[in-house]
Amino acid sequence: MNPDKEVEFDFPPVIRFYKSGRFERLSELFVDVPAGFDSETEVSSKDVIINPSTGVSARIYLPNILQSRKLPIIVYCHGGAFVEGSAFDSFNHSFMNRLSAQASAIAVSVEYRLAPENPIPIPYDDSFEVLNWVVSHAQGGPEPWLVNNGDFDNVFLVGFSAGANIVHNIALRDVHFKGLVVMHPFFLASEKLPSEPTDPKLRDGIERLWSYICPGTSGIDDPAINPLAEGAPDLKGLNCERVMVCSDEGELKVRGDVYYEHLVKCGWGENVEFVESQGEQHGFFLEKPDCEKAQEMMSRLVAFIKSA
């Protein structure tokens, strides 16, 4: 058989790998939209290149706020199992417009390079580079929206799914910020808990996908995907002051719940919040932003940012 056509691993509707090493992304959901002025939220956005040599970039959002005070800054990492999605796609663009408007915050949506052609730790490194680029503007910099409007004492790192995995991992690096929001995180562990979903095909697919995303990994007890694994960094070492964990009813729900419980046990106490969207599936807030649970989750997220 032709190895360029012989399937090695198929994970619909996300990605397919062939024995030749070729792969193809399968989803047609992610359609890029241009930056600009959003008439519904009155938020303006523009795209900036962070690193010309790698192409790492971001989309920045500025709300239409008539006030003299500086605005909190959100750095957001999108989901997509590390292999799909974009800061520029319609789902994330719409979410960022709403979040920037409701939180009265500048938002910086990270366009990190995708696996498998850019395996872990490249998505971590790209996102960390953007975070550092943002906070460097406290001393002045090339981006006037940040220099003129940003409150660098109130920087929030927010991630969904694979993006939640990213923000957790870079929060353990040498940078300090106000708050961390881990939304429906892409975490796994070899030990399956009684309450964990039991779809064997989906579970096996997620585990196999990890080996393509992170070649050379020790498996799903690698601290990069299991933050509670033996040898993983202590969660006390997250370099922020407050944490919010958001949970849904999807395949990855239990790992987010356990992450929150461990934060409480290791001393975060009153500085950690938990938002549970019962009955809703992974990423529901992007697909159904006007549903009751999505609005509730947005309200909690906005309150978390505004209470800084």
C-alpha positions in Angstrom: 0.0 0.0 0.0 1.0 3.6 -0.5 2.1 4.9 2.9 1.0 8.4 1.9 -2.6 7.0 1.8 -2.5 4.3 4.5 -4.0 5.7 7.7 -2.0 5.2 10.9 -4.3 7.0 13.3 -7.7 8.5 12.7 -9.2 10.9 15.2 -12.4 12.3 13.7 -13.5 15.0 13.4 -10.2 16.5 14.3 -7.2 15.0 12.5 -5.9 12.0 10.5 -2.3 10.7 10.4 -0.9 8.6 7.6 2.0 6.1 7.8 4.2 8.4 5.6 4.0 11.1 8.3 1.5 13.1 6.4 -1.5 14.4 8.3 -4.7 16.3 7.5 -6.9 18.4 9.7 -10.5 17.3 9.3 -12.6 20.0 10.9 -14.3 22.7 8.8 -15.7 24.5 11.8 -12.8 27.0 12.2 -13.1 29.9 9.7 -10.8 32.9 10.2 -12.4 36.3 10.3 -10.7 39.7 10.0 -9.9 42.0 12.9 -11.7 45.4 13.0 -14.6 47.1 14.8 -17.4 44.9 16.2 -20.6 46.9 16.1 -22.4 44.6 18.6 -19.9 45.0 21.4 -18.2 48.3 20.2 -14.8 46.5 20.6 -12.0 47.3 18.2 -9.4 44.6 17.3 -6.1 44.4 15.3 -3.5 41.8 14.6 0.2 42.2 15.6 3.3 40.2 14.8 5.2 39.3 17.9 8.1 37.4 16.4 8.7 37.9 12.7 11.1 35.0 12.5 8.6 32.4 13.8 5.4 34.1 12.8 4.0 34.1 16.3 1.3 36.8 16.5 -1.7 37.9 18.4 -5.1 39.7 18.0 -5.5 42.6 20.4 -8.9 43.8 21.6 -9.7 47.3 23.0 -13.2 48.0 24.4 -14.9 51.4 23.9 -14.6 52.6 27.5 -14.8 56.3 28.3 -12.9 56.4 31.6 -9.5 57.6 32.9 -8.5 54.4 34.7 -6.2 51.8 33.2 -7.8 48.5 32.0 -7.0 45.0 33.1 -5.2 42.9 30.5 -6.3 39.4 29.5 -3.9 37.1 27.6 -6.0 34.2 26.1 -4.9 30.9 24.7 -7.5 29.1 22.5 -8.4 25.4 22.5 -8.4 22.8 19.7 -6.4 19.8 21.1 -3.2 21.7 20.2 -3.8 20.8 16.5 -6.6 23.1 15.3 -8.2 26.4 16.1 -6.9 29.9 15.9 -6.9 33.3 17.6 -8.4 34.5 14.3 -11.3 32.0 13.9 -14.9 33.2 14.3 -15.6 31.3 17.6 -12.6 32.8 19.5 -13.0 36.2 17.9 -16.6 36.4 19.0 -15.7 35.2 22.5 -12.9 37.8 22.8 -15.1 40.6 21.7 -17.7 39.7 24.3 -15.2 39.2 27.1 -13.3 42.4 26.4 -16.5 44.4 26.4 -18.1 42.9 29.5 -14.9 42.8 31.5 -13.8 46.3 30.3 -10.4 44.8 29.6 -7.8 44.7 26.9 -7.6 41.2 25.5 -4.6 39.6 23.7 -5.5 36.4 21.9 -2.4 34.3 21.2 -1.8 32.8 17.8 0.6 30.0 18.8 1.9 27.5 16.3 0.0 24.3 16.1 1.1 20.7 16.6 2.0 18.2 15.2 4.3 20.2 12.9 5.1 22.4 16.0 5.1 19.9 18.9 5.1 20.6 22.5 6.8 22.6 24.0 6.6 25.0 21.0 2.9 26.1 21.8 4.1 26.7 25.4 7.1 28.7 24.3 5.1 30.8 21.8 2.4 31.6 24.4 5.0 32.4 27.0 6.7 34.8 24.5 3.5 36.6 24.0 2.8 36.9 27.7 6.3 38.3 28.2 5.8 40.7 25.3 2.6 42.0 26.9 4.1 42.5 30.4 7.2 44.2 28.9 5.0 47.1 27.9 4.8 48.1 31.5 8.2 49.9 30.8 7.0 51.1 27.4 6.8 49.3 24.1 5.6 49.3 20.5 1.9 48.6 21.1 0.1 51.9 22.0 -3.1 50.1 23.1 -1.2 48.4 25.9 1.1 51.3 26.8 -1.7 53.9 26.9 -4.5 51.8 28.4 -3.1 48.7 30.2 -3.0 48.1 33.9 0.0 45.9 34.3 -0.8 45.1 37.9 -3.9 43.3 36.7 -2.8 40.8 34.0 -4.9 37.6 33.7 -3.9 34.5 31.8 -6.9 32.6 30.5 -7.0 29.4 28.5 -9.6 26.9 27.2 -9.0 23.2 26.7 -5.5 22.8 25.1 -5.2 26.5 25.9 -5.9 25.8 29.6 -3.1 23.2 29.5 -0.8 25.9 28.0 -1.7 28.6 30.6 -1.2 26.1 33.5 2.2 25.1 32.2 3.5 28.6 31.5 2.1 29.9 34.9 4.8 27.7 36.4 7.5 29.7 34.6 9.3 32.8 35.7 6.6 35.5 35.3 4.2 37.0 37.7 0.6 38.0 37.0 -2.7 38.6 38.8 -5.0 35.7 37.9 -5.1 32.4 36.1 -8.3 31.0 34.5 -8.2 27.3 33.5 -11.3 26.5 31.5 -12.2 22.9 30.7 -8.5 21.8 30.8 -6.9 19.3 28.5 -5.5 17.1 31.4 -5.2 13.3 31.5 -3.9 10.7 33.9 -3.4 6.9 33.6 -5.3 6.3 36.8 -9.0 6.4 35.9 -11.3 7.6 38.6 -14.7 6.0 39.2 -16.5 9.2 38.1 -14.5 9.6 34.9 -16.2 9.2 31.5 -15.7 5.7 30.1 -16.0 6.1 26.3 -13.1 3.8 25.4 -12.8 5.0 21.8 -12.7 8.6 22.7 -10.4 8.0 25.6 -8.0 6.0 23.5 -8.1 8.6 20.8 -7.1 11.4 23.2 -4.3 9.4 24.7 -2.9 8.5 21.2 -3.2 12.0 20.0 -1.0 13.2 22.9 1.8 11.0 21.6 1.7 12.9 18.3 1.4 16.3 20.0 4.3 15.6 22.3 6.8 13.2 20.7 9.1 11.5 23.2 6.5 12.0 26.0 6.6 9.6 29.0 2.9 9.1 28.4 -0.2 10.6 29.9 1.4 10.8 33.3 3.8 13.3 31.8 3.5 16.4 34.1 2.8 18.5 30.9 -0.6 16.8 30.7 -1.0 15.4 34.2 -0.3 18.3 36.6 -0.7 15.9 39.6 1.7 13.3 38.4 4.6 12.2 40.5 7.4 14.7 39.9 5.1 17.4 38.6 5.8 20.9 39.9 3.9 21.9 43.1 0.8 23.8 42.3 1.8 26.2 45.0 4.3 27.4 42.5 1.8 28.9 40.1 3.0 32.5 39.7 -0.3 34.3 40.3 -2.4 35.5 43.1 -5.8 33.9 42.3 -7.1 31.0 40.2 -10.4 30.1 38.6 -11.2 26.6 37.3 -14.1 26.1 35.0 -15.6 22.6 34.5 -18.1 21.0 32.1 -19.7 17.6 31.6 -17.3 16.6 28.8 -14.7 13.7 28.6 -12.1 15.8 30.4 -14.4 17.1 33.2 -13.0 15.0 36.1 -9.4 16.1 35.5 -10.5 19.7 35.9 -12.4 18.9 39.0 -9.4 17.1 40.6 -7.1 20.0 39.6 -9.4 22.4 41.5 -9.6 20.1 44.6 -5.8 19.8 44.7 -5.5 23.6 44.5 -7.7 23.8 47.6 -5.7 21.1 49.4 -2.3 22.6 48.7 -3.2 26.0 50.2 -4.9 28.2 47.6 -8.0 28.3 49.9 -10.0 31.5 49.3 -7.9 32.4 46.3 -9.3 29.7 44.1 -12.8 29.7 42.5 -14.7 26.9 40.8 -17.4 27.3 38.1 -19.3 24.1 37.1 -21.5 24.1 34.1 -23.6 21.0 34.7 -25.2 19.3 31.7 -23.0 21.2 29.1 -20.4 19.7 26.9 -16.8 20.7 26.1 -16.6 24.2 24.5 -20.3 24.8 24.8 -19.8 28.5 25.6 -18.2 29.1 22.2 -20.9 27.4 20.2 -23.9 28.6 22.4 -22.8 31.9 23.8 -26.3 33.0 24.6 -27.4 30.0 26.5 -28.0 30.3 30.3 -24.9 28.3 31.4 -22.6 30.3 29.0 -23.9 33.6 30.3 -23.5 32.4 33.9 -19.9 31.3 33.1 -19.2 34.6 31.4 -20.6 36.5 34.4 -18.3 34.6 36.8 -15.3 35.2 34.6 -16.0 38.9 34.3 -16.5 39.2 38.1 -13.2 37.4 38.6 -11.4 39.9 36.4 -13.2 43.0 37.7 -12.6 42.1 41.4 -8.9 42.5 41.1 
